[in-house]
Amino acid sequence: MSLYKFKEIQTIPPAKQLVDICLSKTNRKTPTIVHPGFKITRIRNFYMRKVKFCQTMYGEKFGKILEDFPKIDDIHPFYADLCNVLYDRDHYKLALGQVNATKKIVDVIAKDYVKMMKFADSLYKCKMLKRAALGRMATSVKKLAGSLSYLEEVRQHLGRLPSINPATRTLILTGYPNVGKSSFMNIVTNADVDVQPYAFTTKSLFIGHLDYNYVRWQVIDTPGILDHPLEDRNTIEMTAITALAHLPAAVLFFIDVSEMCGYPLPQQVALFHSIQPLFRNRPLLIILNKTDLRKISELSPEEKALLDSMKGASDAGVHFFETSCATKDGVDAARSKACDLLLEKRVEQKVKQGKADTLRNRLHIVGKAPPQTRPPCIPESIRKAKEDDEAMGDDEDAKEQLERDRMEELGGAGVYSVDMWKRAQLTDPSWKYDVVPEIMDGHNVYDFVDPDIDRKLAELEREEELLMKEAALRDDDEVLNEFSKTQGVLDELHSRIRQRRLENKLKLSRNGLPTLRKKKKKSEEVEKQLEAQGMDATKVRGRSASKKKTRASSLLGKRKREATAEGTPEAAGRTASAARAASARSASRLKGLPSEEMAQMIEKKRRKKMRHWEMQGKKGEADRHIPDLKPKHLYSGKRGIGKTDRR
C-alpha cells in the first residue's frame, strides 16, 4: 500500500487555459442581463457578484494545487530527498510559493475593486471597474505560466513513481550497471523489468513484491552506480543513493565475478568501499553473480583477497552467496537469508523500543500446570454404541449391506435402479410402494376416470370405421365438379368486389380536385343549334340583348317605374313582398334567441369584432397570425460566440 497518493493529483491547466476556464464559468454561473434603468444598488451588486465569483474560482483552483502537491518538509525523508534529486527542492518550493502569492494577489485585487464599486454612481463605471478587476486577475495569473507548466511536469512524473512504502519489509538490490540486479528481481518477484545486455537499462527505481513466511515483502531494483565522487553522480545514480540512505532494508550488493558487465572486479570492490557508510545498521549480503560463466575457484589470489576485504564492512557481518540468474542456482537461498536477517533485525529493534513489553502486557498467561492423569471424556451414548458395535463385530450377517454391493449383485451401474422409497419414514410402512395419486387443479385425477372408458373407446373406433367405409362407397366426382364450378363463380365475384373497393378508394382520394363548372355557351351557338332543330331562335336573341343593358340604365329604369307606379295596386303588392322578405330575414336572425334586443346586441358585437380583423386586413381568425417576429424565449439569455460588452 502506498504511503502517499501522488496519482490522485489533478491535472494543472496552462495559465491561459486556466484564465479561460475561470472567466467562462464566471459568465455561465452569474446573471448576464442588466439595464441602466435598474436601481444603482442592484447594478453594483450585479457587477460585484461577478468579481467575487471570479475571485472564488481562482482561489479554489490555486487552493487545490497547494493542497494536492506534497510539502517537502512534511513527507518522509526518502520522498523528500527523491523530490530534491528529481525536481530540485528550491525550484519546487519556489513554484508552489508563486502559486500561493498569486492567490493572495487575486484576493487583494477583488477586495479593492469591490470597495471601489460601492462608490460607483452609474452602470458604465461599475462595468469598467468589473472589467479592470477581471483583467488584472487574468494578468497576474498569466505571469504564472512557467510555474504552472513546471508543476504539471512534476505531477506527471510523480504519478509515474512506484508506490514505495518506506516502513514495510524491503530488500534493495544495488551494484554496478549490468551485473544482474534486474534478472535477480524478475526471478524472485512477479515484476517484469526490462533486461538488456548493456549498461543503465534500469534508469529509475522499480518495485516488485514477493511472499515469504506468509508476509508481503517489497524488492526495489535500483539503477547502477559508478565509482566516482558524490557530486559527480547524475540523477539516475542519485535515486539509488537516496533509497540506500533512507530505507531501512536488507541490502544485496551484486558483484559480477565474470567481469562481463564491462567493469573489472577491483572497480566493483572500490565502489563497495566508497558507499560502505550507507550499509551501516543494515543486513548486508554480497551476491557473487554469474558464477555459471566463471567459478569462484577460478579467481586469482589477488581477486580473492579483494573479496575478503569486504567481509568487515558491517557490524552484523557480511554474507557471501554464489548465484547464477541464468541457471537460478543460489537465488532462493540468497532471498531466504536476506529475509531472515531483516526479520531478526526488525524484531530486535522492536524489543529495544519496548514494543514487545506492551504486547506482553495485553496478554494473560495462566501459570497452572495441567494434571498428570487426564482421562478421556466420552459421552455415555457414544460408549454404549461403541460396545454394541464391538459385540456385533464377529457376526457378518448382521452387517448392513451397502447400496454399492447391492448394485454389483443386481447388474452393476446402468442396470440397477436405486430404490428411493426404501428408507422413507411413514406412519404405515406398507404405504411405501402405493401408487402416488396425480393431482390437477387441486383434484385427484383418478376420481374423474370412467371405469367403462375402454369399452366406450372401442365403440367409437368401431363407429368411425363404419363411417369411413360408407364414404368410400359413394361417388364423389360430381360433388368435386360442382364444388370447382362454385369456387370459380365465387372467385369472379370476389374479384369484382375488390375492383369496386379500389375504385371507391380512388374516388375518395380525389377530394382536392376542382369541381368542373358548366361551360357557358354563346348566343350564336344556341341560335344555330335551335335552327338546326327547326325551332324559332328570335326569342333567344331578344333575351340576350335585354341582359346587355348597363347597370346604370337598369337602375334608372327601376327608379322610373317606382316613381310612376306609386299608389297603384302593383306597387302595394311589391311593398308587401319586400316586407315579407324582411320579416323572414329577422325571423332567421332571431332563431335561437329570446328577443330582438338580444339579436341586435349580438349583431353589434359581431360587427365590432369584425372591425378589428378588418383593420388588420384579415378576414378572420383563420388567417395566419404571427404574434411576435422575435419571441423573447429565443432571443434572450446566454449568447454564443461574440462580444459581451453591452452587458
C-alpha positions, 0 to 999 in steps of 0.5 A: 500500500502506498504511503502517499497518493501522488496519482490522485493529483489533478491535472494543472491547466496552462495559465491561459487555459486556466484564465479561460476556464475561470472567466467562462464559468464566471459568465455561465454561473452569474446573471448576464442581463442588466439595464441602466434603468435598474436601481444603482444598488442592484447594478453594483451588486450585479457587477460585484457578484461577478468579481467575487465569483471570479475571485472564488474560482481562482482561489479554489483552483490555486487552493487545490494545487497547494493542497494536492502537491506534497510539502517537502518538509512534511513527507518522509525523508526518502520522498523528500530527498527523491523530490530534491534529486528529481525536481530540485527542492528550491525550484519546487518550493519556489513554484508552489510559493508563486502559486500561493502569492498569486492567490493572495494577489487575486484576493487583494485585487477583488477586495479593492475593486469591490470597495471601489464599486460601492462608490460607483454612481452609474452602470458604465463605471461599475462595468469598467471597474468589473472589467479592470478587476477581471483583467488584472486577475487574468494578468497576474495569473498569466505571469504564472505560466512557467510555474504552472507548466513546471508543476504539471511536469512534476505531477506527471512524473510523480504519478509515474513513481512506484508506490514505495512504502518506506516502513514495510519489509524491503530488500534493495538490490544495488551494484554496478550497471549490468551485473544482474540486479534486474534478472535477480528481481524478475526471478524472485518477484512477479515484476517484469523489468526490462533486461538488456545486455548493456549498461543503465537499462534500469534508469529509475527505481522499480518495485516488485513484491514477493511472499515469504513466511506468509508476509508481503515483502517489497524488492526495489531494483535500483539503477547502477552506480559508478565509482566516482565522487558524490557530486559527480553522480547524475540523477539516475545514480542519485535515486539509488543513493537516496533509497540506500540512505533512507530505507531501512532494508536488507541490502544485496550488493551484486558483484559480477565475478565474470567481469562481463558487465564491462567493469573489472572486479577491483572497480566493483570492490572500490565502489563497495568501499566508497558507499560502505557508510550507507550499509551501516545498521543494515543486513548486508549480503554480497551476491557473487553473480554469474558464477555459471560463466566463471567459478569462484575457484577460478579467481586469482589470489589477488581477486580473492583477497579483494573479496575478503576485504569486504567481509568487515564492512558491517557490524552484523557481518557480511554474507557471501552467496554464489548465484547464477540468474541464468541457471537460478542456482543460489537465488532462493537461498540468497532471498531466504537469508536476506529475509531472515536477517531483516526479520531478526533485525526488525524484531530486535529493534522492536524489543529495544523500543519496548514494543514487545513489553506492551504486547506482553502486557495485553496478554494473560498467561495462566501459570497452572500446570495441567494434571498428570492423569487426564482421562478421556471424556466420552459421552455415555451414548457414544460408549454404549454404541461403541460396545454394541458395535464391538459385540456385533463385530464377529457376526457378518450377517448382521452387517448392513449391506451397502447400496454399492454391493447391492448394485454389483449383485443386481447388474452393476451401474446402468442396470440397477435402479436405486430404490428411493422409497426404501428408507422413507419414514411413514406412519404405515410402512406398507404405504411405501410402494402405493401408487402416488395419486396425480393431482390437477387443479387441486383434484385427484385425477383418478376420481374423474376416470370412467371405469367403462372408458375402454369399452366406450373407446372401442365403440367409437373406433368401431363407429368411425370405421363404419363411417369411413367405409360408407364414404368410400362407397359413394361417388364423389366426382360430381360433388368435386365438379360442382364444388370447382364450378362454385369456387370459380363463380365465387372467385369472379365475384370476389374479384369484382368486389375488390375492383369496386373497393379500389375504385371507391378508394380512388374516388375518395382520394380525389377530394382536392380536385376542382369541381368542373363548372358548366361551360357557358355557351354563346348566343350564336351557338344556341341560335344555330343549334335551335335552327338546326332543330327547326325551332324559332331562335328570335326569342333567344336573341331578344333575351340576350340583348335585354341582359346587355343593358348597363347597370346604370340604365337598369337602375334608372329604369327601376327608379322610373317605374317606382316613381310612376307606379306609386299608389297603384295596386302593383306597387302595394303588392311589391311593398308587401313582398319586400316586407315579407322578405324582411320579416323572414330575414329577422325571423332567421336572425332571431332563431335561437334567441329570446328577443330582438334586443338580444339579436341586435346586441349580438349583431353589434358585437359581431360587427365590432369584432369584425372591425378589428380583423378588418383593420388588420386586413384579415378576414378572420381568425383563420388567417395566419397570425404571427404574434411576435417576429422575435419571441423573447424565449429565443432571443434572450439569455446566454449568447454564443460566440461574440462580444459581451460588452453591452452587458 
